[in-house]
Amino acid sequence: MFSYAKGKRKFIFCTDSERDRNLNILVQQALIENVPFEFHILQEESEEGFVNEWFSKQKMGTYLYISGTSDFVKSIQGVAMKAGFSQHDMQSHTIGPARKKLICCTCHGENEVLDQSQVACLHCGQKLEVSDHYSRRLDAYLGYVTIK
């Protein structure tokens, strides 16, 4: 769920579909407060060049909202970070199941999980709990050994 970021110079709303009504609420708030904004629905991978240019032309004080599938959100966040946005300049909301990369604490192997809270490591077979500890460097969550 999004929260409205007050005091921003401009908003950018970026989504891969029209399904997220939370963005509509934020657009209405921006209209009420007379804050400039841009809204784009991106549907093709070929639009990455457009997004790169679009983000690189933004001025300081621009705030970004991203909504869509987990792959879309991750892709747009990466482009935004390259263009100079920080984690504090954006919010994201994933629609549908979110795929997560999970690092096994035993063998350090990479696993992919959807919405499971427990998973067996594909590399060593260790039963892991999916934690909320996230590493930006590894772009992954930590899988702890399940204690019984």
Summary of the structure (lengths in Angstrom):
residues: 148
radius of gyration: 17.8
end to end distance: 33.8
largest distance: 55.7
contacts: 400
relative contact order: 0.14
helix: 28%
strand: 34%
